[in-house]
């Protein structure tokens, strides 16, 4: 899961995203049902769709 308290950055090949880019990416993934927002202890977290997760891990 990716938590909203991750400093708003994702690292992929040493590329950091701005806060705005992070949220745009999360919203895009959510629209495509690749991640879902869940509340855990009053905090928002994002869970990767299990099928998508399996695909990522197979690469």
Buried (B, 14 or more C-beta within 10 A) or exposed (E): EBEBEEEBEBEEEEEEBEEEBBEEEBEEBEEEEBBEEEEEEEEEBBEBBEEBEEEEEEE
